[in-house]
């Protein structure tokens, strides 16, 4: 994978703190008469787009910095964050926020539903703001590619919110694979109990579009929530929690959990783009299949050889479908609700979600007998969000910058695309961002945006 240019432009960064609230201690670099990057002791001016839910956690993790502006389309959803940061100016429309706060913002957290990740993040990147964007990076393959290329062009520091990529355990897995702990890997199984298990998936909608049109809550700007997606009447089944289950808004269980569970194998095996993807799902009613994700699915990826690594077949299971139980797994030992198995010529490695939950060679007797190799990958200090803050200050890319997070998300979203076009094996041309054997895929690879919302 390529890396971002380390000589990060600071032209629009750390300028004009005069408009910031008096409580902030930020001082621009040019006032100090300093010409290089920002000192690690200085504070970033951070804004957020999406301030409730997951966004609240991301903002709290960056609260060592100056939280100067908060944007959310639903005042009720973001009420707790608004209360915690009373000096931060509040907005509903991120475009208005960026116009008014341009000189006061250095970096932006984007933690909206999947369908608005790209338009929000791109608006920030084009203003040369560093961005932290929740996973998956965007809703479509085209959006992901555009964000990756824009981050490179504008030389901003980026991070995707797959926090397991900053863990020690994912690095252990990479080092063990590089050490040949289980030999060449040719088969991978990965699984998640979602969408059936886990909040907010307990109310996962497998249904046609509702016909009722209840009133829009007074705290919610429904049109802004829809963003680039074609207008439809408000219904509480869409937001604030169940949007992941709708094609137009979320990316289903695979889009949600794949950026966590498939991250370790994507990195350790240097997978890159698959050449072929196909899926089977539980959908059988067209009026439902056209609106919501299936209750369960199985997706098969095929990756070509990479250097001295052999071709790999990777199978994803969700909805509590499970892979075959490996022979090496001890009797009475469970696979767990989320995780992966790397099947090598000389053994098997199992891990849980986010590359964590115990990266182990199985059975445990083999794990205990294995002489671990020396550390070869640098470790991340602190939380995933703080690694991004560090990158914004010193110009060295964060652990899951878009140079890495972009290709990972593309791989995941190809599986989502295969689910939408089930029973059609898709041949993928990554360079040209095109499915070569199915014209029906084109509008899903590059969707149409609603007027007023562009990249």
N, C-alpha and C positions, 0 to 999 in steps of 0.2 A: 504494500500500500504506500502511496505517496504521503508526504507530510506537508503541512502548511508552511509557507515561508515564515521563518522565525523572525525576520526583520519586520515586525508588525507595525503598520502605519499608526501614528498617534495623532494624526491631523485633527480628527474630530473627537479625540478622546481627552478627557481631563481638561476641558475648556469651560470657562464661564460659570463659575459656581455662584455668581451673584444672584441668580434666580432661584437658587435652592433655599429651602427653609433655614431660618437662622439657627436651628438646633444642630445643623450639620457642620462638621469640622473640616470638610474637604477643601483642599487648597490646590488649584491647578499648577501643573509643573512649570508653566512659563512664568508664573508669579515668583516661583522660587529661583528663577534664573537657571533652570536645569534643562538640558536638551535631551536626555535619553529617555528610557522608559520610566514607568512609575515605580516608586519605592514600594517595597512590600509592606511598609508601615502605613502608607497612605490608604485611604478608603475609596472604594468605587462608589459611584452613584448608580444604584440599581433600580430599575423599574420592573414591573411584572404585568403580564397579560394573562389573565386567569389567576385570580387571587384566592379562590376557595379550593376545597378538595385537595388534590395533589399539589396544586400550586402553593397552598399554604405551607406545606412541609418544605418545599423548595425555598420559599422566601425565608422561613425561619432558619433554615440551614445557612443562609447568607446574611443573617442579621448582624454579623460582625461588621458588615459594610453599611453604607447609607442607603436605606430604602426610601427613595424620594418620590415615587409615583406608583399607584396601584390602579389597575384597570380590570373591571369585571362587568359582564353584561347583566349580572344578577346581584343586586345589593344584598339580598338575604344570604345568598350562598357565600359571599365574601365578608359578611359582617364581622366574623371573628378576627380576620386579618386586618380589616379596617380599624378595629378597636385596638389591636396590638400595636399598630404603627400609625398613631393619630396625626403625626406630622407629614405623612405621605399624602400628596395630592391625589384625588380620586377621579377616575374617568370610567365611562362605559364603552366608548369607542376608542380602540387603540390608535386609530389613524389621527384622531384629535389629540390624543396624548402625545404622540410622536411629533406632531406639528408644534404643540405648545411647549414641550419639554426637551426639544432637540438638543439644545446646548447644555442642558442639565443632566443628561443621561449618558453614562458610559456603557452600560450593559443591561440586557433585558432577559428576564425569565419568561418563557412561553409555556404555559401549562393549561391550554384550552383543550376541548375535545379534538379528536384527530383531524376532523375536516377543516379546521381553521389553523392548524399548525403552520402550514406553508405560507399562507397570505400574511400572517402576523410576523413570522420569522423573516420572510423576505423583505418586508417593509423596514424591519430593524437593520438587517444586513446592508441594504442599500444606503442606509444612513451611517454606515460603518459603526454600528453598535455590536458589541460582542453578544452572543446569544447562547442561552441554555434552553434547549427544547426537549420537552418530554417525549418519551418513546410512544409509538413509532415516530420516526422523524416527520413523516407526513402521511397523507391519506392515499396517495397514488404514486406510482413509480416515476412519472414525469416530475411531480413536485419534489420528490426526494433528490433526483438528479439535478434539478435546477438549484435547490438549496446547497447541495454539495459544491457545485460549480461556482455559485455566487460567493460562498464563504471563502473559497480559494481566490476569487477575483478581488474581493474587497479586503482580503487579508485580516479578517476578524477571528477572534478566538471563539471556539464553539465547543459544546458538549451536548450529547444526547443523554436523556435521563435513564439510561440502563445502568443503574448504580452498581450492579455486580461487576461491571468492567473495571471498577477501581479496587476490587477486593484482592486479597492475598491469594485466595483459593483458585481464582481463575488463572493466576500466574503459575501456581503450582502445577495445574493441569497442563499448561503449555510446556513447562519445563520437563514434565514427565514424558509427554509425547515426544519432545525433541530428544530426550534421553533414550528413547526406544523401550520404555517400560512395558508396553504391551505389543510392541512390534507395529508393522504397518496396519492402519485402520481402513477397513473397506466397507463397514456397515455401521450406521448410527441409528439408534432409536431415541425419540424424544417425545414427551407426553405432558399433558396438563389436564387436571380435572375440570378446568373451566371449559365451557360456560356453565356447567351444572353446579360446580362447587365454588363457594367463596363470594363474599360481598364485594361488589353489588350484583354479582352474577346470579344470585338466588332468585332474582326477578327477571331473568333473561327472557326477552320477548321473542318467541317463535310464532309469529303472527303476521297477518296482512295489515295494511295500513288502517288505522282506526278511522271510523267515519264520524265519531263525535267531535265537536269543536268547543271544548270547555273554555272559559275565559282565561286570558293570559294573566299570570300573577302581576300585580302592580310593580313589583321589584325587578321584573325581568323585561329586557328589551329583546323580544323574540326575533325581530328582523336581524339584529346584530348577532344573535346566537347562531342563526342560519348561515350568516356570512356568505361564502361563495356558492352554497348549495341552492338549488331551485326552491322557490317558496312553497311551503305547505303549511296548513293550519297547525297551530300549537296544540300539543297534547302532552300531559305529564309523563307518558310512557317514553318520551324522547329524552327529557332532561329533568333533573340534573344528573341522574345516575345511569339510565338504561340505554343511552345513546350508542354504547359499544356494540349493541346487538343489531343495529340498523346499517345496512350497506352504505347509505348516504353519509353517515356521520362517523362510524367507527370502523375498526378493522378486525372485529371479532376476537375470538380467543387466541388465534395464531398471531394476529397483529399485536395484541396486548402482551402476551406472555412469550412469544417467540423471540423478541428482542432481548429477553432475559435468558431463557432456557437454551436457545441456540447460539447465544453469544460465545460460550466457551469453546464449542466445537468449531464454530466459524473461524475463531482466532487460532486455535491450536492446530487445526488441519489446513489452514490457509485456503478455505473453500472458495472464496470469490463467488462468481456467478454460476448457477447451475446451467446445464445445457438443455435440460428437460424437466418438466414438472407436471404432475397429474394428481387429481384428487377424487375421492369418493366421499359423499356426505349423506346425511339422513333426510335431506330435502326430497319431497316428492310432490308437493302441491305448488303449481306455478305461482299462484297469487301470494304465497308465503315466501317461496324461494326468491322472488323478485324484490322482496323488501328486507328480509332479515337473514341473519346468519343461521346455519344449521345448529341443531342441538349437539351434534357430534360429527367429526370429520376425520379423514385419514389422508395425508398428503405425502407423496413420494417425490423426492428430489434426486436428480442424478447429476453428479459433478465429475468432470473429466480429471485425468491425472494432472497433478501440479508438481513440476520438478521431479523429485524422486519419490513423491507420494502417489499411491495408486488411486484409480477412480473410486469414488465413494457413493454409496446409496444411503440416503437419509430419509427416514420415515417419521412423520409427525402424527401423533394421535391426540385428539382432545375429546371433551365430553365424557370423560371416564373410560374411553377406550384405552386399552393398554397394549404394550408390545409383548411378544413372547417372553416368558421368564427365562433369563439366561441360566445355563447349566451351572455356572460358577457361583450363583447366589445361594447362600446357605438356607437350609430349611427354616422356615419361620421368620425370615428377614424380608421385609416388604420393600417394594420398589418406591413407595412414597407417592404423594399426589401430584408432584411436579418434578421432572428431572430428565436425565438422559443417560444412555448407555453407549459407550464407545467400544466397539467390538474389534479388537486387534488380533493379529495372527498368533500372538503369544499370551493373550489375556484380555481382560475387560476392565474398564473404568466406569464407575457410576458416580453421578453427582446430582444434587438437588437443583432447585430453581436458582436463578441468578448466578450460576456457577458455584453456589455455596451449598449449604446443607450437607456438607461432608463429601469432598472429592476423595474417593477411595478406589484402590484396586480391589477387586473381589476375586475369591473370598478373602476374608480378613487375614488368613494365614499368609497369603501372598503379599498383602499390604505390609505386614510386619516384617516379612523377609526382604522386602525391596530396599535397596540402598539408595536413598534419595540423592539426586545430583546437586551440585552447588547451584546457588541462585544465579540466574543469568538475566532476569528481567527486573528492571527497577520497580520498586514498590511505590504505591501512592500513599501519601501521608494525609490522614483525615478523610472527611466525607467526600463523596463524588462532587457535590456542589462546590465545596471548598477547593477542589482540584481545578475546577473551572475558574474560580476567583483568582487562584494562583496564576493560571495561564493568562488571564486578562492583564495581570500585572507584569509578568516576566517574559511574555511572548513565546513561551515554550508550550506546544499544544497539550491540551488536556487529554486524559486517557481515552475517552470516546469522542474525540473530535469528529466532525462530519466526514473527514477523510476515511475514518473507520466506520462510524455510525451510519453513514450514507449507504455504502455497499452492503452492510449487514441488514439494513432496513429493506433495501431492494430485494435481497434474497428472501426475506420474510414475506414481503408483499407479493412476490411471485406465487407463493403458496396460496395467499388469499385470492389472487386472481384465478388460480387453478380451481379453487373451491367455487368461484362464481361461474366458471365454465366447466363444471364437473363432467367427467367422462370424456374430456378432450385433452389428450396429452399435448402440452404446450412446448414448442421448440423456441428457445429464447436466444435472441441476438442482443447481447448486452451492449455492445459498442453502439448500436443504432437504436437501442431502447425499443425493441420491436419483437412481437411474437410473429414468427415467420410462417406459421402454418394455420393461423386462425384470424381472419379479418375481424371477427366479432370482438376480439380482445382490444382493438385499438381505442375505442372510447373509454375503456376502463384504465388503460395505460396512461392516456392523456385526456382527462375529463374536461368538460366545458364549464367555465366559471360564470356565475351570475353577474349581470351588469354591475359595475362598480367595485368588483373584487377581482384583482388580477395579481399575477406575479411580477 
